[in-house]
Amino acid sequence: MSGATPFSLLRRNPDVLSCIANLSNDEVFTPPEFAARMLDRLAEGWASANDGADLWADSSVTYLDPCTKSGVFLREIAKRLIAGLADEIPDLRARVDHIMTRQLFGIGTSSLTALLARRSLYCSKWANGLHSVARGFDSEDGNVWFERMEHDWQGGKCRFCGAAKTSLDRGDHRESYAYPFIHTDDPQARLAEMFGAEMQFDVIIGNPPYQLASDGGTRDIPIYQHFIEQAKTLQPRLLSMVIPSRWMASGLGLSDFRKSMLSDKRLKVLVDFPIANDVFPGVEIKAGVCFFLWDYQHNGPCELTTVRGDQTFGPDRRDLGEHDVLVRDAQSVLILKKVRDFGEESVNTILARDKEFGWTSNFADFSKQQNLDDVPLYYIRTMKRHIGYIKRSKIKKSVHLIDTWKVLVPAAYNGGDIVPHPIVGKSLIAPSPSVCTQSYLFFSARSRSEAESIQSYYNTRFFRFLVSLRKITQHATHSTYTWVPLQNWDRVWTDAALYEKYGITADEQAYIESMIRPMEPSA
């Protein structure tokens, strides 16, 4: 390499890393522009913690991407270091070798992504190849490591990631998805094995895999939290990752992780994108995505910013641990406080639990013709609502709720990510007696008039706004309705009456109505 040779893949048009297709919605390639956005925040965090120092002008800082796919983070860091270290290491050859061999490290998520990352970083799939921009490596891998790992099966599940043996114990000829960074009890020892020496990384950054299929593919389990937890054990100075936002209020098995994140005073910056397409074009990730900056030295509020399309809200300095879930914007926090200051019971005190009568959504042991003493059974199949019939003697669970009026509400509703949004699906009044499958939750009522009052409340934007603060995916569980206060069921409820009761200002009303779509009259 001569001194005149530029080190910049972006001078090729187009940038190849902006053109590659995603592996799946579980492993999403990070666009170069978004990686740059994260690196900008990283540099700002470094400067604020180090008396204004330039991160990219420090030749001693080490970087790890523990889940590299395209190699975009390592490549973008390399570009910045090559420019930033020009004064300290004037010779371009020596500068590039120092950066590649001493500062940048990656762990591939598969043999394919490791090759792709080496091609992005070294301009060659072999670190010691003829066309590699680095000249200091003896091995083909360089500092981008990958070896196939296996799950540690215990009781039918991997003890490291929770993957089901029935799904991923499928022989050597298929990918195991046992990601090396999280499949170890001793990450320091694992890193020493990978890179040939004891390693202490100053910066860990990446876009981890999001989930794995489990139980034969009937549900998915999140795994990105394991990468974050493992990275924290290494005590880097800065940690930044882009992950799904669903951890903020929901997610299978994420309760402990959510509690840990919301209470962690080292979480310095959180940037939330409710619409994933704003970050990953063409990719649908329910509840959107976010990236964060965790600073080992920080001890205080988090700077929270919400980005929706061309609009940016914040940054707001917040104590994220104020509630058991994260309220995603500051204006919603103020409205919620007004409501909760009344100290009223929650409407979920009259709301049924999941599978109240014990039947899953695919329950089929019922008749489509009504016979004597049969009870109507409400269910949803292929997104269509139906009524079947079941003998009263076959109902074994929650029999005390059979002879109540019910306001049935769908347990799941998508409707896209665009605001204003309906948040929940249309309700349905079921007379007494009646039962339902897991497709529905229901509010219990003593009479038709009481059910109609509950339904009018459910239809208000006020009600659905409070639901939206806890419902950030398509599923609405019992806890989703926690912040909706109980009312008296002696009237038809309207938004105007609720706004007046809770002192919701004109500006706050406008905000609620900008987020929540009117609901058509229910059945």
C-alpha positions as CSV (number, residue, x, y, z in Angstrom):
1,M,0.0,0.0,0.0
2,S,1.4,3.3,-1.0
3,G,0.9,6.5,0.9
4,A,-1.5,7.8,-1.8
5,T,-3.8,4.8,-1.6
6,P,-7.2,5.8,0.0
7,F,-8.7,3.5,2.5
8,S,-12.4,4.1,1.9
9,L,-14.9,1.6,0.6
10,L,-17.6,4.4,0.5
11,R,-15.8,5.8,-2.5
12,R,-17.2,2.9,-4.4
13,N,-20.8,3.6,-5.5
14,P,-23.0,2.1,-4.2
15,D,-21.7,0.9,-0.8
16,V,-22.0,-2.9,-1.0
17,L,-23.1,-3.1,2.7
18,S,-26.2,-1.0,1.9
19,C,-27.3,-3.4,-0.8
20,I,-27.1,-6.9,0.9
21,A,-30.3,-8.6,1.8
22,N,-31.1,-9.5,5.5
23,L,-30.6,-13.0,6.6
24,S,-34.1,-12.9,8.3
25,N,-36.0,-10.7,10.8
26,D,-33.9,-12.5,13.5
27,E,-30.5,-11.5,12.1
28,V,-30.7,-8.1,10.5
29,F,-27.8,-6.3,8.8
30,T,-27.1,-2.8,10.1
31,P,-27.2,-0.1,7.4
32,P,-23.9,1.8,7.2
33,E,-25.7,5.1,7.9
34,F,-27.2,3.8,11.1
35,A,-23.9,2.3,12.2
36,A,-22.4,5.8,11.7
37,R,-25.2,7.3,13.8
38,M,-24.4,4.9,16.7
39,L,-20.7,5.7,16.4
40,D,-21.4,9.4,16.6
41,R,-23.1,8.9,19.9
42,L,-20.3,6.6,21.0
43,A,-17.7,9.4,20.3
44,E,-19.9,11.9,22.2
45,G,-20.1,9.6,25.2
46,W,-16.3,9.1,25.1
47,A,-15.6,12.8,24.9
48,S,-18.0,13.6,27.8
49,A,-16.4,11.0,30.0
50,N,-12.8,11.9,29.1
51,D,-12.6,15.7,29.2
52,G,-13.4,16.1,25.5
53,A,-10.9,13.6,24.2
54,D,-11.3,12.4,20.6
55,L,-12.1,8.7,20.6
56,W,-10.8,8.3,17.1
57,A,-7.4,9.8,17.9
58,D,-6.6,7.3,20.6
59,S,-4.5,4.4,19.4
60,S,-4.9,2.4,22.7
61,V,-8.6,2.0,22.6
62,T,-9.8,-1.6,21.7
63,Y,-13.1,-2.4,20.1
64,L,-15.2,-5.7,20.0
65,D,-18.2,-6.6,17.9
66,P,-19.3,-9.8,19.6
67,C,-21.9,-10.6,17.0
68,T,-20.6,-9.3,13.7
69,K,-22.5,-10.1,10.5
70,S,-21.6,-7.7,7.7
71,G,-18.6,-6.2,9.6
72,V,-20.1,-2.7,9.2
73,F,-19.3,-1.5,12.7
74,L,-15.6,-2.6,12.5
75,R,-15.3,-1.1,9.0
76,E,-16.8,2.2,10.0
77,I,-14.6,2.4,13.1
78,A,-11.6,1.6,11.0
79,K,-12.4,4.5,8.6
80,R,-12.6,6.9,11.6
81,L,-9.4,5.6,13.2
82,I,-7.5,5.8,10.0
83,A,-8.4,9.5,9.8
84,G,-8.1,10.2,13.5
85,L,-4.6,8.6,14.0
86,A,-2.9,10.3,11.0
87,D,-0.9,12.6,13.2
88,E,0.2,9.9,15.7
89,I,1.0,7.3,13.1
90,P,1.8,9.2,9.8
91,D,2.7,6.2,7.7
92,L,-0.6,4.8,6.3
93,R,0.7,1.2,6.1
94,A,1.8,1.2,9.7
95,R,-1.4,3.0,10.8
96,V,-3.7,0.5,9.1
97,D,-1.7,-2.5,10.5
98,H,-1.9,-1.1,14.0
99,I,-5.6,-0.5,13.8
100,M,-6.4,-4.0,12.2
101,T,-4.1,-6.0,14.5
102,R,-4.3,-4.1,17.8
103,Q,-7.6,-2.3,18.0
104,L,-10.4,-4.1,16.1
105,F,-11.9,-7.5,17.0
106,G,-15.0,-9.3,16.0
107,I,-16.8,-12.6,16.6
108,G,-18.9,-13.9,13.6
109,T,-22.4,-15.2,14.1
110,S,-21.7,-17.9,11.5
111,S,-18.9,-19.0,9.1
112,L,-20.6,-17.0,6.3
113,T,-20.9,-13.7,8.3
114,A,-17.3,-14.1,9.5
115,L,-16.2,-14.3,5.9
116,L,-18.3,-11.3,5.0
117,A,-17.0,-9.3,8.0
118,R,-13.4,-10.0,7.0
119,R,-14.2,-8.9,3.4
120,S,-15.6,-5.7,4.7
121,L,-12.7,-5.0,7.2
122,Y,-9.7,-6.4,5.4
123,C,-11.0,-6.1,1.8
124,S,-10.3,-9.8,1.6
125,K,-12.0,-12.9,2.9
126,W,-8.6,-13.9,4.2
127,A,-6.9,-11.5,6.7
128,N,-3.4,-12.6,5.4
129,G,-4.4,-12.8,1.8
130,L,-2.8,-11.1,-1.1
131,H,-5.4,-8.4,-1.3
132,S,-5.8,-7.8,2.4
133,V,-5.1,-4.2,3.5
134,A,-3.5,-5.6,6.6
135,R,0.0,-7.1,6.6
136,G,0.4,-8.0,10.2
137,F,-1.6,-11.3,10.4
138,D,-0.3,-14.8,10.2
139,S,-3.7,-16.4,10.2
140,E,-6.5,-16.3,7.6
141,D,-9.0,-15.3,10.3
142,G,-7.2,-12.2,11.5
143,N,-9.1,-10.7,14.4
144,V,-12.5,-11.8,13.1
145,W,-13.1,-15.2,14.8
146,F,-15.6,-17.9,14.2
147,E,-15.8,-21.6,15.1
148,R,-18.9,-23.7,15.3
149,M,-20.2,-24.1,18.9
150,E,-22.8,-26.5,20.3
151,H,-25.6,-25.9,22.7
152,D,-25.4,-27.3,26.2
153,W,-28.6,-29.3,26.4
154,Q,-30.2,-29.6,29.9
155,G,-33.8,-30.7,30.3
156,G,-34.5,-30.2,26.6
157,K,-33.2,-26.6,26.5
158,C,-29.8,-25.0,26.1
159,R,-28.7,-23.7,29.5
160,F,-27.1,-20.7,27.9
161,C,-29.6,-19.3,25.4
162,G,-32.8,-21.3,26.2
163,A,-33.1,-22.8,22.7
164,A,-35.2,-25.9,22.4
165,K,-33.4,-29.1,21.7
166,T,-36.2,-30.2,19.4
167,S,-35.6,-27.2,17.2
168,L,-31.8,-26.8,17.0
169,D,-30.3,-30.2,17.8
170,R,-30.2,-31.1,14.1
171,G,-26.7,-32.4,13.3
172,D,-23.5,-31.1,12.0
173,H,-24.8,-30.3,8.5
174,R,-27.0,-27.4,9.6
175,E,-26.2,-24.2,11.5
176,S,-26.4,-24.6,15.3
177,Y,-27.0,-21.0,16.2
178,A,-25.0,-21.6,19.3
179,Y,-23.4,-18.1,19.3
180,P,-19.9,-18.3,20.8
181,F,-20.0,-15.1,22.8
182,I,-23.0,-16.2,25.0
183,H,-22.3,-19.9,25.1
184,T,-19.8,-19.8,27.9
185,D,-19.6,-19.4,31.7
186,D,-16.2,-17.6,31.4
187,P,-16.3,-15.0,28.6
188,Q,-12.8,-13.8,29.5
189,A,-11.3,-17.2,29.0
190,R,-13.3,-17.6,25.8
191,L,-11.9,-14.3,24.4
192,A,-8.4,-15.4,25.4
193,E,-8.9,-18.6,23.4
194,M,-10.2,-16.7,20.4
195,F,-7.6,-14.0,20.2
196,G,-4.6,-15.6,21.8
197,A,-4.2,-13.3,24.8
198,E,-6.1,-12.0,27.7
199,M,-8.3,-9.2,26.4
200,Q,-9.9,-6.1,28.0
201,F,-12.1,-4.2,25.6
202,D,-12.8,-0.5,26.0
203,V,-15.7,-0.5,23.6
204,I,-18.2,-3.2,22.8
205,I,-20.7,-2.5,20.0
206,G,-22.9,-4.5,17.8
207,N,-26.3,-5.7,16.5
208,P,-27.0,-9.1,18.1
209,P,-29.3,-11.8,16.8
210,Y,-32.8,-11.1,18.1
211,Q,-34.5,-14.5,18.7
212,L,-34.5,-18.2,18.1
213,A,-37.4,-20.5,17.2
214,S,-38.4,-22.7,20.1
215,D,-40.9,-25.5,20.8
216,G,-41.0,-26.6,17.2
217,G,-41.4,-23.0,15.9
218,T,-44.7,-22.3,17.7
219,R,-43.1,-19.4,19.5
220,D,-39.8,-17.5,19.4
221,I,-37.5,-16.8,22.4
222,P,-35.5,-13.6,22.5
223,I,-31.7,-13.9,22.9
224,Y,-30.4,-10.4,22.4
225,Q,-30.5,-9.8,26.1
226,H,-27.8,-12.5,26.7
227,F,-25.4,-10.6,24.5
228,I,-25.9,-7.4,26.6
229,E,-25.6,-9.2,29.9
230,Q,-22.5,-11.0,28.8
231,A,-20.9,-7.8,27.5
232,K,-21.6,-6.1,30.8
233,T,-19.6,-8.8,32.7
234,L,-16.6,-7.8,30.6
235,Q,-16.7,-4.3,32.1
236,P,-16.1,-2.3,29.0
237,R,-15.9,1.5,29.3
238,L,-18.7,1.9,26.7
239,L,-21.3,-0.5,25.4
240,S,-23.7,0.2,22.6
241,M,-26.1,-2.2,20.8
242,V,-29.2,-2.0,18.6
243,I,-32.0,-4.3,19.7
244,P,-35.8,-4.7,19.5
245,S,-37.7,-2.2,21.7
246,R,-40.2,-4.8,22.9
247,W,-38.0,-5.4,26.0
248,M,-39.4,-2.0,27.3
249,A,-42.8,-3.5,28.1
250,S,-43.1,-7.1,27.1
251,G,-41.2,-10.1,25.6
252,L,-41.0,-13.8,26.6
253,G,-38.8,-14.2,29.6
254,L,-37.6,-10.6,29.6
255,S,-38.9,-9.5,33.0
256,D,-35.6,-9.7,34.8
257,F,-33.7,-8.2,31.9
258,R,-36.2,-5.3,31.7
259,K,-35.9,-4.7,35.5
260,S,-32.1,-4.7,35.2
261,M,-32.0,-2.3,32.3
262,L,-34.5,0.2,33.8
263,S,-32.6,0.3,37.1
264,D,-29.1,0.5,35.6
265,K,-27.8,4.0,36.2
266,R,-25.0,3.4,33.8
267,L,-27.5,3.5,30.9
268,K,-26.6,7.0,29.6
269,V,-28.4,7.3,26.2
270,L,-31.4,5.5,24.8
271,V,-32.7,6.3,21.3
272,D,-36.0,4.7,20.4
273,F,-37.5,4.1,16.9
274,P,-41.1,2.8,17.3
275,I,-41.2,2.0,13.6
276,A,-38.4,-0.4,12.7
277,N,-38.6,0.5,9.0
278,D,-37.0,3.9,10.0
279,V,-33.9,1.9,10.8
280,F,-34.1,-1.3,8.8
281,P,-35.9,-0.6,5.5
282,G,-38.2,-3.4,4.5
283,V,-38.0,-5.2,7.9
284,E,-40.9,-5.6,10.2
285,I,-40.0,-5.8,13.9
286,K,-43.0,-5.3,16.2
287,A,-42.6,-2.4,18.6
288,G,-39.6,-1.1,16.7
289,V,-36.0,-1.0,17.6
290,C,-33.7,1.1,19.8
291,F,-30.0,1.6,20.5
292,F,-28.4,2.5,23.7
293,L,-25.1,3.8,25.1
294,W,-24.0,2.3,28.4
295,D,-21.2,4.1,30.2
296,Y,-19.4,2.3,33.0
297,Q,-18.7,5.6,34.7
298,H,-22.1,7.1,34.3
299,N,-24.4,7.1,37.4
300,G,-27.6,9.1,36.8
301,P,-30.6,9.7,34.6
302,C,-30.8,8.4,31.0
303,E,-31.1,10.7,28.0
304,L,-34.1,9.3,26.1
305,T,-34.9,10.3,22.5
306,T,-37.8,9.0,20.4
307,V,-37.5,9.1,16.6
308,R,-40.6,8.5,14.4
309,G,-40.0,9.2,10.7
310,D,-38.8,12.8,10.3
311,Q,-39.9,13.8,13.9
312,T,-37.6,13.7,16.9
313,F,-38.9,14.0,20.5
314,G,-36.4,14.7,23.2
315,P,-33.8,14.2,24.4
316,D,-35.4,14.0,27.9
317,R,-33.4,13.1,31.0
318,R,-35.4,10.5,32.8
319,D,-35.2,8.0,35.6
320,L,-36.1,4.9,33.6
321,G,-36.9,2.9,36.8
322,E,-39.9,5.0,37.7
323,H,-42.3,2.2,36.6
324,D,-42.1,-1.5,35.9
325,V,-42.2,-0.8,32.2
326,L,-40.7,2.1,30.2
327,V,-43.1,4.8,29.1
328,R,-41.6,5.8,25.8
329,D,-42.1,9.6,25.7
330,A,-42.1,12.4,28.3
331,Q,-45.6,13.8,27.4
332,S,-47.1,10.4,28.1
333,V,-45.4,10.3,31.5
334,L,-47.1,13.6,32.5
335,I,-50.5,12.3,31.4
336,L,-50.1,9.0,33.2
337,K,-49.1,10.8,36.4
338,K,-52.3,12.8,36.4
339,V,-54.4,9.6,36.1
340,R,-52.4,7.6,38.7
341,D,-52.6,10.5,41.2
342,F,-56.3,9.7,41.6
343,G,-55.3,6.4,43.3
344,E,-58.1,4.4,41.6
345,E,-58.2,0.7,41.3
346,S,-57.3,-0.8,37.9
347,V,-59.8,-2.0,35.4
348,N,-57.9,-5.2,35.3
349,T,-59.6,-6.1,38.6
350,I,-62.7,-7.1,36.4
351,L,-60.6,-8.4,33.5
352,A,-60.2,-12.2,33.0
353,R,-56.8,-13.8,32.9
354,D,-55.2,-15.5,29.9
355,K,-57.0,-18.8,29.1
356,E,-59.6,-18.0,31.8
357,F,-61.6,-21.1,30.8
358,G,-58.5,-23.2,30.1
359,W,-58.8,-23.4,26.3
360,T,-56.0,-22.3,23.9
361,S,-56.9,-20.4,20.7
362,N,-56.8,-23.6,18.6
363,F,-59.3,-25.5,20.9
364,A,-61.7,-27.4,18.7
365,D,-63.7,-29.7,20.9
366,F,-67.0,-28.0,20.5
367,S,-70.1,-28.1,18.2
368,K,-71.1,-25.7,15.6
369,Q,-74.8,-26.5,16.2
370,Q,-76.5,-25.5,19.5
371,N,-78.1,-28.3,21.5
372,L,-80.1,-28.1,24.7
373,D,-78.0,-26.7,27.7
374,D,-75.1,-25.8,25.4
375,V,-73.2,-22.6,26.2
376,P,-72.1,-20.3,23.4
377,L,-68.3,-20.3,22.9
378,Y,-66.6,-17.3,21.3
379,Y,-63.4,-17.9,19.4
380,I,-61.2,-16.4,16.6
381,R,-59.8,-18.5,13.8
382,T,-57.8,-17.2,10.9
383,M,-58.5,-13.6,12.1
384,K,-62.3,-14.2,11.8
385,R,-64.7,-14.3,14.8
386,H,-67.0,-17.3,15.3
387,I,-69.4,-18.7,17.8
388,G,-69.5,-22.4,18.6
389,Y,-71.3,-24.3,21.3
390,I,-70.1,-26.5,24.2
391,K,-71.9,-28.6,26.8
392,R,-71.9,-26.9,30.2
393,S,-70.6,-30.1,31.8
394,K,-67.4,-29.8,29.7
395,I,-66.5,-26.5,31.3
396,K,-64.2,-27.3,34.2
397,K,-62.4,-24.0,34.8
398,S,-63.8,-20.7,36.1
399,V,-67.4,-22.0,36.1
400,H,-68.4,-19.1,38.2
401,L,-67.9,-16.8,35.2
402,I,-70.1,-18.7,32.8
403,D,-73.3,-16.8,33.8
404,T,-72.0,-13.3,33.5
405,W,-72.2,-10.7,30.8
406,K,-68.9,-10.1,29.1
407,V,-67.2,-7.5,27.1
408,L,-64.9,-9.7,24.9
409,V,-61.7,-8.0,23.7
410,P,-59.1,-9.6,21.3
411,A,-56.0,-10.9,23.0
412,A,-53.9,-9.9,20.0
413,Y,-54.2,-7.0,17.6
414,N,-51.6,-5.7,15.1
415,G,-52.9,-3.0,12.7
416,G,-49.4,-1.9,11.7
417,D,-47.1,0.7,13.2
418,I,-48.5,3.9,11.7
419,V,-50.0,6.5,14.0
420,P,-52.7,7.3,14.9
421,H,-53.3,3.7,15.8
422,P,-56.4,1.9,17.2
423,I,-54.1,0.0,19.6
424,V,-56.7,-2.8,20.3
425,G,-59.3,-4.6,18.3
426,K,-63.0,-4.1,18.4
427,S,-64.8,-5.4,21.5
428,L,-67.9,-7.7,21.5
429,I,-70.6,-8.0,24.1
430,A,-71.4,-11.6,25.0
431,P,-74.6,-12.2,27.0
432,S,-74.9,-14.6,29.9
433,P,-74.2,-17.5,29.7
434,S,-71.1,-17.6,27.5
435,V,-67.4,-18.7,27.4
436,C,-64.4,-18.0,25.2
437,T,-61.1,-19.4,24.1
438,Q,-57.6,-17.8,24.6
439,S,-58.4,-15.7,21.6
440,Y,-60.2,-13.3,23.9
441,L,-59.8,-11.6,27.2
442,F,-63.0,-10.3,28.8
443,F,-64.4,-7.7,31.2
444,S,-67.1,-9.2,33.5
445,A,-70.4,-7.3,33.9
446,R,-73.6,-7.9,35.9
447,S,-76.0,-6.7,33.2
448,R,-76.3,-5.6,29.6
449,S,-76.3,-1.9,30.6
450,E,-73.1,-2.4,32.7
451,A,-71.5,-4.2,29.7
452,E,-72.5,-1.4,27.4
453,S,-70.9,1.2,29.8
454,I,-67.7,-0.8,29.9
455,Q,-67.7,-1.1,26.1
456,S,-68.1,2.7,25.7
457,Y,-65.1,3.2,28.0
458,Y,-63.0,0.7,26.1
459,N,-63.8,2.6,22.9
460,T,-62.5,5.9,24.1
461,R,-59.2,7.2,23.0
462,F,-58.4,7.9,26.7
463,F,-58.7,4.2,27.6
464,R,-56.7,3.0,24.6
465,F,-54.0,5.6,25.1
466,L,-53.4,4.2,28.6
467,V,-53.3,0.7,27.2
468,S,-50.8,1.8,24.5
469,L,-48.3,2.8,27.2
470,R,-47.9,-0.9,28.1
471,K,-48.8,-2.6,24.8
472,I,-46.0,-2.3,22.4
473,T,-46.5,-5.6,20.6
474,Q,-49.6,-7.2,19.1
475,H,-50.4,-9.1,22.3
476,A,-52.4,-7.6,25.1
477,T,-52.1,-9.5,28.4
478,H,-53.9,-8.9,31.7
479,S,-51.1,-6.6,32.8
480,T,-51.4,-4.5,29.7
481,Y,-54.5,-2.9,31.2
482,T,-52.8,-2.1,34.6
483,W,-52.8,1.7,34.2
484,V,-56.5,2.0,33.0
485,P,-58.5,3.1,36.1
486,L,-61.8,1.5,37.0
487,Q,-64.9,3.6,36.5
488,N,-68.6,3.5,37.6
489,W,-70.7,1.6,35.0
490,D,-73.7,3.8,35.2
491,R,-73.3,5.9,32.0
492,V,-71.9,6.0,28.5
493,W,-68.3,7.2,28.8
494,T,-66.8,9.7,26.3
495,D,-63.4,11.2,25.9
496,A,-64.8,14.6,26.8
497,A,-66.0,13.4,30.2
498,L,-62.7,11.6,30.9
499,Y,-60.6,14.5,29.9
500,E,-62.6,16.7,32.2
501,K,-62.4,14.3,35.1
502,Y,-58.6,13.9,34.9
503,G,-57.7,17.4,34.0
504,I,-56.3,16.6,30.6
505,T,-55.3,19.9,28.9
506,A,-56.1,20.8,25.4
507,D,-52.5,20.2,24.3
508,E,-52.5,16.8,26.0
509,Q,-55.8,16.0,24.4
510,A,-54.3,16.9,21.0
511,Y,-51.4,14.6,21.7
512,I,-53.6,11.7,22.7
513,E,-55.7,12.1,19.5
514,S,-52.6,12.4,17.4
515,M,-51.5,8.9,18.6
516,I,-54.9,7.1,19.0
517,R,-57.4,6.6,16.1
518,P,-61.1,6.9,16.7
519,M,-62.8,3.5,17.1
520,E,-65.9,2.5,15.1
521,P,-68.9,1.4,17.2
522,S,-68.5,-2.1,18.4
523,A,-70.8,-5.0,18.0
